[in-house]
């Protein structure tokens, strides 16, 4: 009798999942792996240096990639300028950029007046021409503060701060993406002993997942969310869970970055509250951090949560089948079309739930939160994600889906008979396709131009158009025209 069979036998006697285990026998090898709640691999000191080296290499690759036609000119325009205002003046006021924005008339900023920009809001009680602050969460701006400090130290204070902010946004995006790769390496290294699995999962995340194409040069809230999620997960597995309470700090950062991160916060809290010796410290730190955020919001906006947290798209409780299906398999937004390797998250999630008593809770946490986000996406009447490329919404949970690849790939490795070479071949092909997709999105303007011709917001049927794949759209013979002006300073005044 093999060790795998013996372990399965013991579980069959005591576990309510007997039927599942007996029918899915190919999952048996997972039960003898080391990443159980009491048997995480001993971390290797050399892995830290490998993580740093991989992060630096990833950063160089990200910075070397071509830039999109209009980088950091959308909803993310004011993240770095807000960081600059914090560093230079100690406030969030963006009024200092009004003159430069009007004078430079940048071709790729679709609105050039602060008082007509829907990305900004005016604070009550401020004098005319003052008090304009970003409508979006403060988290990405706080994350960008070190980038601004370093640039000021190396280059001095900028004469044209808005122009520098556009360049610093690219650096901050590549830095956050590379930091997430390094954190992912450290996390997987603490979960697995097999080197092939560590490198496969981490390199996939770095270069064959939407993390590459979406985050390499544009600073979005989900860039920064990746970092905070991975930091929290690392605290959950570090020191045999004895420092899980420290995850409260990145959890607070996640909520400051995106309000929907509360799904992750609640699931993480549910895990930590089952861990002896962690509850009081965790609740204290999280309560202080979120309480401070709410007091700050009240002092600035007059409400205990910033206005953005009250004005999200109304979803209700209605599930839209087209959204549930479209975010998975539509030809121009489906996560399994752009990144078919992530199909392995399905068996990975099944393993995580069925073996939750023997596997580390990080797997069940990843499965539950991923499904919760997918259901949330299913409540969106408009699930296309606007002018984006591929599965924009699923980038929010990409770290969790990557964690689920660990049991998913182990399931593939444990297959027997004819299924083993067939499934391995399919996985290899899916990995090659996923890498091709990400590289093409980075180097070709065609997938980005797909959003404009025709306008995907006006023609949502494009999301299901198999004859016009965003992935394969050829570049225009002539570059896209400048973004149309929604408002001009000559008519609005500021």
Phi, psi and omega in degrees: 000130180280163179298323180298316181294321180297316180296318179298322179297316179297320181292323182298332181282335189242349188255141179285354181267030185303317183296316180298314182295325182285331181271332180252064186291341181290350178274358185303316183303337181295337187285346181255008182284162188279347189273052173272174184299335182246004185225043176294146179300150175287124182296145178260134182297327181293338180295330178297317180291324177295321178297316179297315180297317179294322177297317178295318178297316179299319180299318179296319178296315181298317181292332181281345182290147175299152180270148173299170183299320183229072185290138174053040180243006181260226179298342182267009185301322192260008179297304183290318173305324176296319177298321179294321177296321177298316183288318188274329186231353179073020178219182181256004187293125181259009182299333181298341183268356186298313182296315180294321179297318181290320184286321184283334180046056185298138186289339186251018171250119192281358177208134190238023177227131184297320186284355177243007184270115181291351177280352182242160172220152184263126178287140181293144174082004179270148180293167181301136179081001181233164173087019177273123181230161181292140177283342188269163185303154187280343187306307180299327177293317178297321179297329183278350183304313179300326178296320178293317180299314180296318180294321177296320179293321183277325187243351184084171180295136184283143172281330177239081188298326182292321178296319178291324181301322180296322178286320180294331178297322177295316179295317179296323179295311180297323179294314180295320180295318179291321177298321177297322178297314179298318178294323178297318178300313180298320181294310182294326178297333178273354181255333187229156174260333184288125180294323181297323181288319178302310184286324179298311183294316184291317180292326173301310181301320185287321192230348183240009179245166178301347175303322182294300188288328185277326191249356189291334183220355179241131183269103177247169178296328181285342169302305185292326178300323178304315183296312182295320177300313183292324176298315179297317179296324177297317177297330181293327184258344183290149175051039180056032177084004184285346179243023180300332181298334179292343175299345178300327181293305176294334175296318176297319176299322178297318181290327175291343182266319179213129180295330180289352174296349178300332175300315178292319180300313183294318180293319178298317179298321180299325178288312185295326181291348174268359184259116181301141177082000184248340193297307187297313180297318181297309181296324180295311182294315181296318179296318179295317182294311181290325176297318177298320178298318181292321177293320176299315180299319180294322181291331184266316187253345183086005177228154185283351169229143180301156182305325181301326182289347179258350189242024177292161179304128179290123183251329185066201181246013181273126176270134179256112181305324180296326179287317178300316181282319185296320180293344179264312193228006176295147187295338185240008173214352186289129181295328180281346175276314180284328184221074185295342177302329183290355171302331179294349174295335181293304175296329177298319179291322178297318177297316182301319183281315184289332181248029186297337181280340182250336178270159177298142183297348179299330182286314177296321177302313181297319181294313183296315183292321178298315179294322179297318178295319179299318177296321177298318177299326181292346178269358182276119177300321177247105188254010184285340178078015176068211182281086182218176179239117175077206188280071184304316186293323183289348174297338180297327184245019182301320176301321181289321177294325178294321176299321181291345175293336181299302176293332178295315178289328176293325175298318178296316181295335183269000179293154181236162173068210185295334182294332185298305180293326181295309182292322178298320177297319178296320179294319178298317178296320178296323179294318179296315178299316180300318178294316179302315182301312183294318179295318181295320177299324182285325189257348183243142178276346183304309180301328179284321179293337179306326182294332188268328187234097352281167180299117186293334177290332180269333182238073181296344178297343177299333181299333182251016184275098181287343180273353178225076183285129177301322182301322189255004180302130179281150179295152175295153174294324176244145180297159178301145175293165178302152178298138181293144177284124174277324178209153182230145184299334180293340181253341182253333172100334183238000000 
